[in-house]
Amino acid sequence: MNGVISGRHYRTGLPLEVHVNGGVIESVHTLAESPHMADWPWLAPGLVDLQVNGGWGLDFNTLPLAPETVAGLSRRLLARGVTSYCPTLITNGPDQLAQAASAIAEAVRTLPGIAGLIAGIHLEGPFLSPEDGPRGAHPLEHICPPDWEAFCRWQEAAEGLIRIITVSPEWPGAAAFISRCTASGVRVSIGHTAASPEQIREAVAAGAVMSTHLGNGTHLTLPRHPHYLWEQLAADELYGCMIADGCHLPDALLKVILRVKRQRAILVSDAVSLSGMAPGAYRLHIGGDVVLTPEGRLHLAGHPRLLAGSAMMLADQVAYLARAGLAPLEEALDCASLHPARLLGLPQAAGLTAGAPADLIGFRKGSGGGLEIQAVWKNGRITAAKKD
């Protein structure tokens, strides 16, 4: 698409025109202030979500997965500012994972507009810790050690779309598996782990580059030191992903991750199928009976202190960081756009500069540091923003 997009730069506040040619930013021009610009929206890079399980009643892990479900979720995410994302498949049986991966690949290959939205598949399991706590809600019967042949079968079913895999390095042979994944171009993330500090360091040396929802999927009680959270925080090589919904992590830990990881701090929604749904009681195929509160907290019906997943989309988590005073809005936006794009090596990591894809959001600043997305551009093509 060609054209001109006008607004205010999300960092500088200066009015600018973004000239688009063939879906790519051709040039960016800063303008002199004028009264007619008073109502111009703020412009920022489109959001990139590395971990999405579902939303609005649709689920990537409810099988059989249909390509139309993938397309429906992709379009809903786009209307809420997510211009690139990773559908996330969690621990399941070998055939089930292959079917879901194949359905996502079919959607990318055959349905109009979907290929540009899906940056790759995030495979979260089954090579995770079998221990209660670190395993989270992943079904124990399907947890297993890293298996290169099994991974290759899933990658074949996915037509090469698996870009991220979450692995616990506590398994024998995990470092060799991580090395092979890295050599094949797949980003390895450490998560759902009971690994020792030494095993964390071995994983990083083998090529692991990320921590999956750091601070969650852990034991309830850990030694003061050393342990796997300290080790991941201290590893400069690792991007730190965090869920900033006010439920999964206390503000103090969010602040620590932001300060320690800086340009490697990433927001992920980790949204489940009930994201975007009305508050109430529901039943999930993983987790059973759950309750979604008016505040957006999703918990097990019989255990209100135990979370059943995230129900807050990425733009709302950006706003949460800003409202809580944990990061300026522009830095929170970078955690949900430039930083994850950089991890995946996407051209969107260039942001609002010439040569980058014209993936943008236009928004208003709300009270208390929030944001209201009003327009979304994917490759320069505008789509109307939607509220839940």
N, C-alpha and C positions, 0 to 999 in steps of 0.2 A: 504494500500500500504506500501511496505517496501523499504528502500533505504537510501541514504545519500544526503543531500542538503548542498551545500557549499556556503559561502558568508561572508559578514561582518555584524556584529551586528549593527543594526541601532542606538543604543545608544553609544556603546563604540568604534565602528570602528574596533574592533579586528576581525581577521579572525576566522571563526568557522565552524564546521561541525555539522549538525543537523541529528541525526540518527533517522529514522522513522521505526516503527514496527506496523503493523496493523492500519495504519492511524493516529497513536499517536506518539508524540515525545518521544522516548525512552531515549535519552541522548543528551546533547549539550557539545561539546568539543572545547575549545579555542585552537588555533594553534599558533605556532611560525611563524613569518613573513617569507615570501619567495618571490622571484621575480615573480614566476608564479601566485601569487595571486593579482597582480597589477590590473587586470581587473575584479576581482570578484565583483558581484553585492552586493548591500546592502540588508540585509534580515530584514523584519519586520513582525509583526503579520498581518494576513488578516484583511481587513476593515469590519466593522459592521455598517450597515446603518439602523437606527430605523424608517426612514420615507421616503418611496419611493412610489410615485403615478404612475410613469410610465417612459417612455423614448423611444427614437428611433421610435416614432409614435405609440407605444403600451401604453395602459392605463388600469389600474386596475378598473377604474370607468366608462369606456364605456361599456355599457351592451347590450346584455348578455355577460358576461365575459366567455371566454373559457379556459379550463385548458392549452391548447397549448400556449395561450398568456402568462400565468403565467410562463410556462417553457421557452419560448423565452426570456422574460425579465430577468429571473433568470440567464440564460446562458450568456447573454450580460453583466450583472452586474459582474458575476464571471470573465469574461475576462478582466474586468477593476478593478480588485482587491477586489471586494466586495464578501467575502466568506460566509457571513451571513447577512440577512436583513429582514425587516418587510414590506411586502406589505401593503400599507396604503389605507384604504377605507374611503372616506369622506362622509359627510352628504348626505343622500338620503332617499327614501321611505323605509318602512320596508321590503317589498318583494324584492326590488332591493338590499338592503344590504345583505339579506339572500342569494340571488342568487350568488352575488359576493363572499361571504364568502364560500359558498358551492363549487364554482369552484376552489378556492385556495386550499381548503381541498382535493378536488378530485385530483388536480395536485400533491399534497404532497403524497397522498396515492397510486397513480397509475403510475406516470411518473418517470423513472429512474433518480436518482441523484438529484431530486428536494427537497426531504425531508431534506437533510442535509444543503441546502442553505437557507431555510426559517426558521427563528428563531421564527416566530409567526406573527400574523396579528396585525397591529396597526389600531384601530377603532377611527378615528378622526371625531367625531360627531355621532349622531345628538344632543347630550346633551351640546350644546354650547350656547353662549350668542346670543340673538336675536337682539342686538343693532348693528347699522351700525358702522363699524370700527372694533370692536372686532370680529364680525361675519366673516369678510373677504369676500371671494367669496362663502362661503357656502350658499346654497339656503334657504331663510327664511321660505318657506312653509314647510320645513321638520324639522326645528329646534323645539325641544321640551324638556320638563323637563326630568331629569333622570328617567328611567323606568326599574326596575329590571327584570320584566317579559319579556319585549322586548329584553333586553340584553341577557337573558338566551336563547331566541329563536335564536338570532344571533350566540351565542356561540355554540348552538347545531348544527346549519347549518355549522359552521366552524369546527365541530368535535373537539372542545376544543382548537382551534389554536389561539384565540384572547389572546394576551399576554399584550397588552398596550391599554388603552382607554383614550382619551383626553376628559376632562370634564370641564365645567365652574362651579365653586362652588357657583355661585350667586343664583342658584335655591333653593327653599325650599326643604329640604330633601336631598340635595346633599351630606352632610357629611355622612348620613346613607348609601347612595348608594356607596360612596367611600369605606366605611368600609366593605361592603359586597363584593365588587370587590376585595379588598385587601385580605380578608379572603379566597377568591376563588383562589388566586394566580395570579391575574391580576394586572399589574402595572398601577396605575392611574397617569395620567399627567394632570397638570393644563394648560389650553390654551383657546384661543379665548374667553376671559373672561372680564367681567366688574365687577367682584366681589370686594367687599370691603376688606380692609386689614384684618378685623376680619374674613370674610368668607375664605380668603386665609389661615389664621392660623388654622381655623377649619378643612379645607381640609387636611392640613399637619398633624394635630393631628389624623385625621381619617385614614391616611395611604398614602396620595398622596406622590409620590417620585420623580416627574419630572415636568419640565416646557416645554411645547411644543413650539418650535421656539420662545424662549424668546425674547421679544422686537418687535415681529411682531404679527399681529392679535390684534391690540390695537386701542384705540382712537387716533386721530391725535393730540389732545391736552389733557394734564392731569394736575391736580393740582401739585404744586411743591412737596408737601408731605402732608399727606401720599397717596399712591396709590398702585395698585396691582403689578407694576413692582418692586418698592423698596422692597415690602414685600416678593416677590419671590426671589429676589437677597439675601435678608437677611436670608432666611430660609436655614440653613445648611443642612437640611434633603433633599432638592430638588436638583436633577441633573438639570443643565441648558443646554438645547439644543439650538444650534445657527446655522443659515445659514450664512456661510462665503463666499459669492459670490461677495462681493464688491458692492452689490445693496441693499440687504435687511437690513443690519445694517451698520452704520458707524464704521470705525476702532476703534474709541474711545470706543464704546459700546462693541465691540468684546473683546477689551483689558480688560474692566471692568469685563465682564463675566468670562474670563479666569482667572483673578486674584482672583475674589471672589469665584468662584466655584472650581478652582484648579482640584483636582482629580475627581470632579463631573461635569466637563465641557465636553460637548459632541457635536461633529459636526454631523449634519444631512444634507442630500442633499435636502430633500423635493422636489425631482425632479418630474417634470410633464412630460407629454408625448412628449413635444417638446425638451427635453434634448437630446443632441446628433444629433439634426437635423440641417440642413443648415440654415443660417440666411434668413429671409424673412417674409412675411405676411402669417398668418395662421388663421384658425377659430377653436376655441375650443368649446366643448359642454358646458363647464362651463367657462365663461369669454368672449365668443363671439369672435370678431375680435381682433387679437393680432399681435404684431410685435416682432420678435426675432432679436436683433441687432447683428452685427459682434462681439461686445464685450461680448455677452452672456446675455444681459439684455432683459428680456421678459416683455413687457408692453402692456397695452390696446391700441388699434389702435387710438382711439379718445382722449386718455388721457395719453400722454407719461410719466407723473410723477407717474402714478399708475401701480404698478407691477401686473403681471398676473401669478406669480408663479416663481419657481426656475428652471433654465435651466443648472445648473452646477452640475456635478456628484461629488461624495465624494472625490475622489483622487485629483481633481482639487481644492477643497476647502482646503484640507490639504496643497497643494502647495501655495494657496493664503495666508494662515496664515503665512507661512514661508517667502514668498516674501515680505509681508507687514511688516515684522519684529515684528509681534505680538506674535510669539512663535517660539522657535527652531523647526526644522523639526521633531525631535524625539517626542517632546511634542505634536505637531499637530497630528502626527500619533497616539499617545495614545488617543487623543480625538476622533479619528475615529475608534478605535479598542478596546483597553483594557477597556476604560471607559464605552462605551455602552454595552460591553459584561458583565461587572460587574453589571450594572443595571439589566440586564435580568437574571443574575445568570448563564451565560454560562461558560463552562469550558475554552473557548477561553480567558477568562480574565486572565489566568495564563501566557499568552504571550509565549515567546521563552524559555520555561522551560519543563523539563521532566514531562510527564503526560498530557500535553495539547494536544489538537488536532493539527495535522500538517497542520494548515491553515496559509499559509505564502504568502508574496509577495516578489519578487525580483525586485529591481529598481536601476536606476542610478540617481544621483543627477544632476539636471539641473542648469543652470545659474540662479542666484538670488534666490536660495532656493527651486526651484521646484523639481519635481520628475517625472521620466519616468518609468512606470511599464513595466517590461520586461517579467516577468513570475509570474504565480499564482499557488499555490498549495492548493488543497482542500483535506483534509485527506491524504496528502502526494502525491496525484495524480496531476501531472502538467498539466496546460493548457496554451496555448499561450496567451499572453496579446494582446489586441487590442487597437488601437487609434480610436477616433471618426472621 
